[in-house]
């Protein structure tokens, strides 16, 4: 497979990075801020199943770590694996959250822009939840 075009989507969150990582990597809380998982996740062994417009997808998350890595591989109903790099990085007293949006083969520039916009909306929701909660999350 050829190298895919990518776009880095990011936001700064005014909360300690470890707090942001703890919340963002909590699989049970992801439906609160990740619209694609709004219907919830159900555990299936080490993986999770999410139901959505494309059908059921399998999601495999990186193990908890001290590096802020929340990467996950989504296996689509047709068997294609989509690698999603999601990172929480210290940024002063806060955190920088970045997501690499890859343009999958067969998608258009407009599809890629829509995907990036959807990820940006998710990151804005994550920021809103964490900054409004003032430590109570």
C-alpha positions as CSV (number, residue, x, y, z in Angstrom):
1,X,0.0,0.0,0.0
2,X,1.3,3.4,-0.9
3,X,1.9,6.1,1.8
4,X,-1.3,7.9,2.6
5,X,-1.9,11.6,2.8
6,X,-2.2,12.7,6.4
7,X,-3.5,15.6,8.4
8,X,-2.7,16.4,12.0
9,X,-5.7,17.7,14.0
10,X,-5.0,19.1,17.4
11,X,-6.2,21.2,20.3
12,X,-4.7,22.5,23.5
13,X,-6.5,21.7,26.8
14,X,-5.9,23.7,29.9
15,X,-5.7,20.7,32.2
16,X,-2.6,18.7,33.4
17,X,-1.7,16.3,30.6
18,X,-2.0,13.3,32.9
19,X,-5.6,14.2,33.7
20,X,-6.3,14.6,30.0
21,X,-4.7,11.3,29.2
22,X,-6.6,9.5,32.0
23,X,-9.9,10.8,30.7
24,X,-9.2,10.4,27.0
25,X,-7.9,6.9,27.4
26,X,-10.9,5.7,29.6
27,X,-12.7,3.6,27.1
28,X,-16.0,3.9,29.0
29,X,-15.8,7.7,28.8
30,X,-15.0,7.9,25.0
31,X,-18.7,8.0,24.0
32,X,-19.0,11.3,25.9
33,X,-16.7,13.1,23.5
34,X,-16.1,10.9,20.4
35,X,-19.2,11.1,18.3
36,X,-18.4,8.0,16.3
37,X,-18.6,6.0,19.5
38,X,-21.8,7.8,20.8
39,X,-23.7,4.5,20.7
40,X,-21.3,3.1,23.1
41,X,-18.7,0.3,23.2
42,X,-19.1,-3.3,24.3
43,X,-16.1,-5.4,25.3
44,X,-15.2,-8.5,23.3
45,X,-12.1,-10.0,24.8
46,X,-9.2,-7.5,24.6
47,X,-11.1,-5.5,21.9
48,X,-14.2,-3.4,21.9
49,X,-17.1,-3.4,19.4
50,X,-18.8,-0.1,18.3
51,X,-21.9,0.0,16.2
52,X,-22.4,2.8,13.7
53,X,-23.5,3.7,10.2
54,X,-21.0,1.3,8.6
55,X,-22.1,-1.6,10.9
56,X,-20.1,-3.1,13.7
57,X,-16.4,-2.2,13.9
58,X,-13.8,-3.8,16.1
59,X,-11.5,-1.4,18.1
60,X,-8.2,-2.4,19.7
61,X,-6.7,0.2,22.0
62,X,-3.1,0.7,23.1
63,X,-2.4,-0.6,26.6
64,X,-2.3,2.1,29.4
65,X,1.0,3.8,29.4
66,X,3.0,6.7,30.7
67,X,3.6,8.3,27.3
68,X,0.1,9.7,26.6
69,X,-0.5,7.2,23.7
70,X,-4.2,6.5,23.1
71,X,-3.6,4.9,19.6
72,X,-6.2,2.4,18.4
73,X,-6.8,0.2,15.4
74,X,-10.3,0.2,14.0
75,X,-11.2,-2.9,11.9
76,X,-14.0,-2.0,9.5
77,X,-16.8,-4.5,8.5
78,X,-14.9,-5.2,5.2
79,X,-11.8,-6.2,7.2
80,X,-9.7,-3.0,6.5
81,X,-7.7,-1.9,9.5
82,X,-7.5,1.8,10.1
83,X,-4.7,2.9,12.4
84,X,-5.6,6.0,14.5
85,X,-2.7,7.8,16.3
86,X,-4.1,9.8,19.2
87,X,-1.6,11.4,21.6
88,X,-1.7,13.5,24.7
89,X,1.5,15.5,25.1
90,X,2.5,17.8,28.0
91,X,2.3,21.4,27.0
92,X,3.3,23.6,29.9
93,X,0.7,23.2,32.7
94,X,-1.7,21.8,30.1
95,X,-1.9,19.3,27.3
96,X,-1.7,19.1,23.5
97,X,-4.0,16.5,22.0
98,X,-3.2,15.4,18.5
99,X,-4.9,13.0,16.1
100,X,-3.4,11.9,12.8
101,X,-6.2,11.6,10.2
102,X,-5.0,9.4,7.3
103,X,-6.7,9.6,3.9
104,X,-7.8,6.1,3.1
105,X,-7.4,4.7,-0.4
106,X,-10.5,5.4,-2.5
107,X,-11.6,8.5,-0.6
108,X,-11.7,12.0,-1.9
109,X,-10.2,15.2,-0.7
110,X,-13.7,16.1,0.5
111,X,-14.0,12.8,2.4
112,X,-10.7,13.5,4.1
113,X,-11.7,17.0,5.0
114,X,-15.0,15.7,6.5
115,X,-13.0,13.1,8.5
116,X,-10.7,15.8,9.8
117,X,-13.6,18.1,10.7
118,X,-15.3,15.2,12.6
119,X,-12.1,14.6,14.6
120,X,-11.8,18.3,15.3
121,X,-15.3,18.4,16.6
122,X,-14.5,15.4,18.9
123,X,-11.4,17.2,20.2
124,X,-13.4,20.3,20.9
125,X,-15.9,18.3,22.9
126,X,-13.0,16.7,24.8
127,X,-11.6,20.2,25.6
128,X,-15.0,21.5,26.6
129,X,-15.7,18.6,29.0
130,X,-12.2,18.7,30.6
131,X,-12.0,22.5,31.0
132,X,-15.5,23.0,32.3
133,X,-15.2,20.2,34.9
134,X,-12.4,21.9,36.8
135,X,-10.9,18.7,38.2
136,X,-14.2,16.8,38.8
137,X,-14.0,14.4,35.9
